[in-house]
Amino acid sequence: MNFTTATPAEIDQLLAETSLARLRAIQTASYNVDRIMDMAEMREYVRPTERYGKGHYILTGTFEAGRARIESACKALDAHYATGTGRYEDMTAEMKLVISGRDYATRYLAAFDAATEEIAKADGIIHDINAEWFRRDGWTRKWLVVSSSGHLHAHTECSTCNNGKQRTAFALWYQLSGLTEAEAITALETRADALCSVCYPTAPVAAKRTNVTKAQARKITGYDLD
């Protein structure tokens, strides 16, 4: 995309798609970190201190150390099998870490590397988009609340949203990027009441709550709210 000639809506569509891809890559990387650390026996479940509390997992070492341990174990196991004996009794404790999941270890490591590459790629695109946004002295954006069926806001710090410990989740509604308040009202037509009346004082207010539905939000942003 040529950022200097693209419209705000076109640029923000790329931003929304890239941000979502980045989020999914982070989730993929996190999942594979946990699997690798499990195999390395460096992830431990901490039981709740209270009778009805929730337990959680902690890492007992760095991911770099866990990865090195698994890669070393895979190498040692491969060498052991190459001798032609492959006897379990002759295996070291290190080899036994991956004895039941040698192929899985390779997949976890490859998936983590692919996810981190995807994150780095997304970061580069987002950096370029932000640079263009600042070069143009910014343009208007509309942010949809996606943690529930919510309104469209001019920014993510609206006083009507929960900006405390449990922050409201937003997604960029890129189709409206660059539009003025009046243009957004016209573009939304009968759904203009979805605009936050605090962010957009001239927006119509519905007689009853008729915010953007989960299905509409999912179609536009890619977020699954169910």
C-alpha positions in Angstrom: 0.0 0.0 0.0 1.2 3.5 -0.9 0.4 5.3 2.4 0.9 8.8 0.9 -2.0 8.3 -1.5 -4.3 5.9 0.4 -7.4 7.2 2.1 -7.7 7.2 5.9 -10.3 4.4 5.6 -7.9 2.3 3.5 -5.0 2.8 5.9 -7.1 2.1 9.0 -8.5 -1.1 7.4 -4.9 -2.3 7.1 -4.3 -1.2 10.7 -7.3 -3.1 12.0 -6.4 -6.3 10.0 -2.8 -6.1 11.1 -3.6 -5.5 14.7 -5.9 -8.5 14.8 -3.3 -10.7 13.1 -0.7 -9.4 15.7 -3.1 -10.3 18.5 -3.6 -13.8 17.2 0.2 -14.3 16.7 0.8 -13.2 20.3 -1.8 -15.8 21.4 -0.1 -18.5 19.3 3.4 -17.6 20.6 2.1 -17.7 24.2 0.5 -21.1 23.7 3.7 -22.6 22.3 5.8 -21.0 25.1 3.6 -22.9 27.6 3.9 -26.2 25.7 7.7 -25.8 25.5 8.1 -24.9 29.1 5.9 -27.9 30.1 8.1 -30.2 28.2 11.2 -28.7 29.8 9.5 -29.1 33.2 9.9 -25.4 33.9 6.2 -24.6 34.2 4.6 -25.2 37.6 1.0 -25.0 38.8 0.6 -23.0 42.0 -2.4 -24.1 44.0 -4.7 -21.5 45.6 -3.9 -20.4 49.1 -7.6 -20.1 49.9 -10.1 -23.0 49.8 -12.1 -21.6 46.9 -9.4 -19.5 45.2 -8.1 -20.1 41.7 -4.7 -21.6 41.0 -2.3 -20.4 38.3 0.8 -21.4 36.4 4.2 -19.8 36.8 7.4 -20.3 34.8 10.3 -21.5 37.0 12.9 -20.3 34.5 13.3 -18.2 31.4 11.9 -19.2 28.0 15.4 -19.1 26.6 16.6 -21.6 29.1 13.5 -23.8 28.5 14.0 -23.7 24.8 17.7 -24.5 25.0 16.9 -27.5 27.3 14.3 -28.9 24.8 16.6 -28.4 21.8 19.5 -30.1 23.6 17.2 -33.0 24.6 16.0 -33.4 21.0 19.6 -33.5 19.8 20.6 -36.0 22.4 17.7 -38.2 21.7 18.3 -38.2 18.0 21.9 -39.1 18.6 20.8 -41.9 20.9 18.5 -43.4 18.2 21.2 -43.0 15.6 23.4 -45.5 17.5 21.0 -48.3 16.6 20.1 -49.3 20.2 17.5 -46.8 21.2 17.1 -48.6 24.6 15.0 -46.6 27.1 17.2 -47.9 29.9 20.2 -46.1 28.3 18.5 -42.8 28.0 19.4 -39.8 30.2 16.8 -37.8 32.1 17.3 -35.1 29.5 16.3 -37.4 26.7 13.3 -38.6 28.5 11.9 -35.0 28.5 11.0 -35.4 24.8 10.8 -39.2 24.5 7.0 -39.1 24.1 6.8 -35.9 22.1 9.9 -35.5 19.9 7.8 -34.4 16.9 5.6 -32.1 19.0 8.7 -30.3 20.3 9.8 -29.5 16.8 6.3 -28.2 16.0 6.1 -26.0 19.1 9.4 -24.4 18.4 8.6 -23.8 14.7 5.2 -22.4 15.6 6.7 -20.1 18.2 9.3 -18.8 15.7 6.7 -18.3 13.0 4.5 -16.3 15.4 7.3 -14.1 16.6 8.1 -13.3 12.9 4.5 -12.4 12.3 4.5 -10.1 15.4 7.7 -8.4 14.1 6.1 -8.0 10.6 2.9 -6.5 12.1 4.9 -4.1 14.3 6.7 -2.8 11.2 3.4 -2.2 9.4 1.9 -0.5 12.4 4.9 1.7 12.8 4.6 2.9 9.2 0.9 3.5 9.6 1.5 5.6 12.7 4.2 7.6 10.9 1.7 8.4 8.1 -1.0 9.4 10.7 1.4 11.8 12.3 2.6 13.1 9.0 -0.9 14.1 8.2 -1.4 15.6 11.6 -3.9 12.8 12.3 -7.4 12.0 11.1 -10.6 11.2 12.9 -11.2 7.6 14.0 -14.2 5.8 15.4 -13.8 3.2 18.1 -16.4 0.5 18.7 -16.8 -1.1 22.1 -16.4 -4.8 21.6 -16.5 -6.1 25.2 -20.2 -5.9 24.8 -22.8 -4.5 22.4 -21.5 -0.9 22.6 -21.3 2.5 21.1 -18.9 4.1 18.7 -16.5 6.6 20.3 -14.2 9.3 19.1 -11.4 8.0 21.3 -10.8 5.2 23.8 -10.7 7.5 26.8 -14.4 8.5 26.8 -15.8 9.2 30.2 -18.7 6.8 29.6 -16.4 3.8 29.3 -14.7 1.9 32.0 -11.1 3.1 32.0 -10.2 1.8 35.4 -8.8 -1.6 36.4 -11.1 -3.5 34.0 -10.6 -1.4 30.8 -13.1 -1.4 28.0 -12.1 -3.3 24.9 -12.3 -1.4 21.6 -11.9 -2.1 17.9 -11.3 0.4 15.1 -14.3 0.9 12.8 -12.1 1.8 9.9 -15.0 2.5 7.4 -15.6 5.8 9.2 -12.0 6.9 9.5 -11.4 10.4 8.3 -15.1 11.4 8.5 -16.4 14.4 10.4 -19.1 14.0 13.0 -21.7 15.1 10.4 -20.3 12.8 7.7 -20.4 9.9 10.2 -24.0 10.5 11.1 -24.9 10.6 7.4 -22.9 7.4 6.6 -24.6 5.5 9.5 -28.1 6.6 8.4 -30.6 4.8 10.7 -27.8 3.5 12.9 -26.4 6.9 13.8 -27.8 6.4 17.3 -24.8 4.0 17.8 -22.6 7.0 18.0 -21.8 8.0 21.6 -23.7 11.2 22.5 -20.8 12.4 24.7 -18.2 12.1 21.9 -20.7 13.2 19.2 -23.2 15.7 20.7 -25.2 16.1 17.5 -25.7 12.4 17.0 -29.3 11.2 17.5 -30.2 9.4 20.7 -32.3 6.3 20.5 -35.5 6.1 22.5 -34.3 2.7 23.6 -30.9 1.0 23.7 -30.1 -0.1 20.1 -26.3 -0.3 20.1 -24.3 -2.2 17.5 -25.1 -5.9 17.9 -22.5 -8.5 18.5 -23.1 -9.9 15.0 -22.5 -6.5 13.4 -19.4 -6.0 15.4 -18.0 -9.4 14.5 -18.7 -8.8 10.8 -17.0 -5.5 10.8 -14.0 -6.0 13.2 -13.4 -9.8 13.2 -13.9 -10.0 16.9 -16.0 -12.9 18.3 -18.0 -11.6 21.2 -20.0 -14.7 21.9 
